[in-house]
């Protein structure tokens, strides 16, 4: 009888201790937060630089006094062009890869160059054209294949042209600076090396329109068009970053 009483008392003590331990607050440390791997997206503000080669055509029409306008000649300026760009992309639309395939954006750029050429007319007069600075504001529309982006671009183009005329007979020379406003279209491919850095290759055709230059009683009208190929890089800022959860401490 005594033996049964001792066994019953021991079993009751063990069960009571287990229940009491279950009711005590846990002292286990909370799990360490591991942030998720960021999903790549083209969305965001970016800045970058580019360099390339430009070649084009300048066509001249002249009129002196009351004489009718006549084609005076043409030349093919070329040179190195390079500068900086800044823009914003937004990625959305039907998705093959989970984040959307269509990318729309806007980009502005400004470039310096040694783009120039001197033309010698049949009368021995020389006409020099050069473009020291150029820029554009363009829209971009592309299709993303994960980290590869194929895009088209187009918009307004600006060019700072210097025109110089030197007469063959040495009676004078003139020079003026004017800003041409035209349009530009093109396309390219861009590849994101990391979530922030990307490289690109791009082609653009630009029509700067017509520029009038006056030298004495002579008027020279010049029409400039240009082709350019460029390679460049961009850095995209992380606009949105995931927030770590708040862990309560006891």
C-alpha positions as CSV (number, residue, x, y, z in Angstrom):
1,X,0.0,0.0,0.0
2,X,2.8,2.3,0.9
3,X,4.5,1.5,-2.3
4,X,1.5,2.5,-4.4
5,X,1.1,5.7,-2.5
6,X,4.8,6.7,-3.2
7,X,4.4,5.9,-6.9
8,X,1.2,8.0,-7.2
9,X,2.8,10.9,-5.4
10,X,5.9,10.8,-7.7
11,X,3.8,10.7,-10.9
12,X,1.7,13.6,-9.7
13,X,4.8,15.7,-9.0
14,X,6.3,15.0,-12.4
15,X,3.1,15.9,-14.3
16,X,2.6,19.0,-12.2
17,X,6.2,20.2,-12.9
18,X,5.8,19.6,-16.7
19,X,2.6,21.7,-16.7
20,X,4.2,24.5,-14.7
21,X,7.1,24.6,-17.1
22,X,4.8,24.9,-20.1
23,X,3.1,27.9,-18.5
24,X,6.4,29.8,-18.0
25,X,7.4,32.5,-20.6
26,X,9.8,31.3,-23.3
27,X,13.4,32.6,-23.1
28,X,14.4,31.4,-26.6
29,X,16.0,34.2,-28.7
30,X,13.9,35.4,-31.7
31,X,15.0,34.1,-35.1
32,X,17.6,36.2,-37.0
33,X,15.9,38.2,-39.7
34,X,17.3,37.5,-43.2
35,X,16.2,40.0,-45.8
36,X,14.9,38.6,-49.0
37,X,17.1,38.8,-52.1
38,X,15.9,41.9,-54.0
39,X,14.0,41.2,-57.2
40,X,15.6,43.0,-60.2
41,X,13.5,45.7,-61.9
42,X,14.3,48.4,-64.4
43,X,12.2,50.9,-62.4
44,X,14.1,53.8,-60.9
45,X,16.1,57.0,-61.5
46,X,19.5,56.5,-63.2
47,X,22.5,58.6,-64.3
48,X,25.4,57.6,-66.6
49,X,27.8,58.5,-69.3
50,X,28.4,57.6,-72.9
51,X,30.9,58.1,-75.7
52,X,30.7,57.4,-79.5
53,X,31.2,58.5,-83.0
54,X,29.0,60.8,-85.1
55,X,28.9,61.5,-88.8
56,X,26.5,63.5,-90.9
57,X,25.7,65.8,-93.8
58,X,25.5,69.6,-94.1
59,X,23.7,71.0,-97.2
60,X,24.1,74.7,-98.1
61,X,21.9,77.0,-100.1
62,X,23.0,80.6,-100.7
63,X,21.5,83.8,-102.0
64,X,23.4,87.0,-102.5
65,X,21.5,90.3,-102.8
66,X,18.5,89.9,-105.1
67,X,19.8,86.7,-106.7
68,X,17.7,83.6,-106.4
69,X,18.7,80.9,-103.9
70,X,21.1,78.3,-105.4
71,X,22.5,75.0,-104.0
72,X,26.0,76.0,-102.9
73,X,27.4,72.6,-101.9
74,X,27.5,70.0,-99.1
75,X,30.0,68.4,-96.8
76,X,30.2,65.5,-94.4
77,X,31.3,66.5,-90.9
78,X,32.2,63.9,-88.3
79,X,33.8,63.5,-84.9
80,X,33.9,62.0,-81.4
81,X,30.8,62.7,-79.2
82,X,30.4,62.0,-75.6
83,X,28.7,63.2,-72.4
84,X,26.2,62.4,-69.6
85,X,22.6,61.3,-69.3
86,X,19.9,61.1,-66.7
87,X,16.5,59.4,-66.8
88,X,13.7,57.4,-65.2
89,X,12.3,54.0,-66.2
90,X,9.1,52.3,-65.1
91,X,8.7,48.6,-65.6
92,X,5.1,47.2,-65.9
93,X,2.7,45.2,-68.0
94,X,2.0,41.6,-68.8
95,X,4.8,39.4,-67.4
96,X,6.8,36.5,-68.6
97,X,9.2,36.7,-65.7
98,X,7.1,38.0,-62.8
99,X,7.8,41.7,-62.7
100,X,6.4,42.9,-66.1
101,X,8.0,43.2,-69.5
102,X,7.2,46.7,-70.8
103,X,9.5,49.5,-69.8
104,X,8.6,53.2,-70.4
105,X,10.8,56.1,-69.4
106,X,12.2,59.5,-70.2
107,X,15.8,60.5,-70.6
108,X,17.8,63.7,-71.1
109,X,21.4,64.0,-72.3
110,X,24.1,66.6,-73.0
111,X,27.3,65.9,-75.0
112,X,30.4,67.7,-76.1
113,X,32.1,66.9,-79.4
114,X,34.7,67.8,-82.0
115,X,32.2,67.2,-84.8
116,X,33.3,69.6,-87.7
117,X,34.2,69.9,-91.4
118,X,35.4,72.7,-93.7
119,X,33.9,72.9,-97.2
120,X,35.5,74.7,-100.1
121,X,33.2,76.0,-102.8
122,X,33.8,76.2,-106.5
123,X,34.5,79.9,-106.1
124,X,37.2,79.3,-103.5
125,X,35.3,80.4,-100.5
126,X,35.5,78.1,-97.4
127,X,32.7,77.4,-95.1
128,X,33.3,75.6,-91.8
129,X,30.6,74.1,-89.6
130,X,31.2,72.6,-86.2
131,X,29.0,71.4,-83.3
132,X,30.6,71.8,-79.9
133,X,27.6,70.8,-77.8
134,X,24.4,68.8,-78.3
135,X,21.6,67.5,-76.2
136,X,18.1,65.9,-76.3
137,X,15.0,65.1,-74.3
138,X,13.6,61.7,-75.3
139,X,11.0,59.1,-74.4
140,X,12.0,55.5,-74.2
141,X,9.9,52.4,-74.8
142,X,11.3,48.9,-74.5
143,X,10.7,45.2,-73.8
144,X,12.7,43.6,-71.0
145,X,13.9,40.0,-71.0
146,X,15.0,39.8,-67.4
147,X,18.2,41.8,-67.3
148,X,18.3,42.6,-71.1
149,X,16.3,45.6,-72.4
150,X,15.7,46.3,-76.1
151,X,14.3,49.8,-76.6
152,X,13.3,52.5,-79.0
153,X,13.8,56.2,-78.3
154,X,12.8,59.5,-79.8
155,X,12.3,63.2,-79.0
156,X,13.6,66.7,-79.3
157,X,17.2,67.4,-80.2
158,X,19.4,70.5,-79.7
159,X,22.7,71.4,-81.3
160,X,25.0,74.3,-80.8
161,X,26.5,75.1,-84.2
162,X,29.3,77.5,-85.1
163,X,29.4,78.6,-88.8
164,X,32.4,80.4,-90.3
165,X,32.8,81.8,-93.8
166,X,36.1,82.9,-95.3
167,X,36.1,84.5,-98.7
168,X,38.6,83.4,-101.3
169,X,39.6,86.9,-102.3
170,X,40.4,87.8,-98.7
171,X,37.8,90.6,-98.5
172,X,36.4,89.3,-95.3
173,X,35.5,86.5,-93.0
174,X,32.5,86.0,-90.7
175,X,31.4,83.7,-87.9
176,X,28.3,83.2,-85.9
177,X,26.9,80.8,-83.3
178,X,23.3,79.4,-83.4
179,X,21.3,76.8,-81.6
180,X,19.5,74.4,-83.9
181,X,16.3,72.6,-82.7
182,X,15.2,69.4,-84.4
183,X,14.3,65.8,-83.7
184,X,16.0,62.5,-83.1
185,X,15.0,58.8,-83.2
186,X,16.9,55.6,-82.5
187,X,17.2,52.4,-80.5
188,X,19.5,50.3,-78.6
189,X,20.1,47.4,-76.2
190,X,20.9,47.7,-72.5
191,X,22.1,44.9,-70.1
192,X,22.0,45.1,-66.3
193,X,25.3,43.7,-65.0
194,X,24.1,44.0,-61.4
195,X,20.8,45.3,-59.8
196,X,22.3,48.9,-60.1
197,X,24.9,49.0,-62.9
198,X,24.0,48.5,-66.6
199,X,25.8,48.9,-69.9
200,X,24.3,50.0,-73.3
201,X,24.9,50.4,-77.0
202,X,22.7,52.8,-79.0
203,X,22.2,54.2,-82.5
204,X,20.5,57.5,-83.2
205,X,19.5,59.6,-86.3
206,X,19.1,63.3,-85.8
207,X,17.7,66.1,-88.0
208,X,18.7,69.5,-86.7
209,X,16.6,71.4,-89.2
210,X,17.7,74.5,-91.0
211,X,20.0,77.3,-89.8
212,X,20.3,80.7,-91.6
213,X,23.6,82.6,-91.5
214,X,24.0,86.1,-92.8
215,X,27.3,87.5,-94.1
216,X,27.0,91.0,-95.5
217,X,24.4,90.8,-98.1
218,X,24.7,87.0,-98.5
219,X,22.4,84.5,-96.8
220,X,23.5,80.9,-96.3
221,X,20.9,78.4,-95.3
222,X,22.3,75.1,-93.9
223,X,20.5,71.8,-93.2
224,X,22.2,69.4,-90.8
225,X,21.5,65.7,-90.3
226,X,23.5,63.3,-88.2
227,X,24.0,59.6,-87.4
228,X,25.7,58.5,-84.2
229,X,26.6,55.3,-82.4
230,X,27.4,55.3,-78.7
231,X,28.3,53.0,-75.9
232,X,27.7,53.9,-72.3
233,X,26.9,52.9,-68.7
234,X,24.3,53.8,-66.1
235,X,23.8,53.6,-62.4
236,X,20.2,53.0,-61.1
237,X,19.3,54.2,-57.7
238,X,17.3,51.9,-55.4
239,X,14.1,53.9,-55.1
240,X,12.3,51.3,-52.9
241,X,13.9,49.1,-50.3
242,X,12.2,46.3,-48.3
243,X,11.7,47.2,-44.6
244,X,12.9,44.8,-41.9
245,X,10.1,43.5,-39.6
246,X,9.9,44.8,-36.1
247,X,10.8,42.2,-33.5
248,X,9.4,42.6,-30.0
249,X,11.8,42.0,-27.1
250,X,10.6,40.6,-23.8
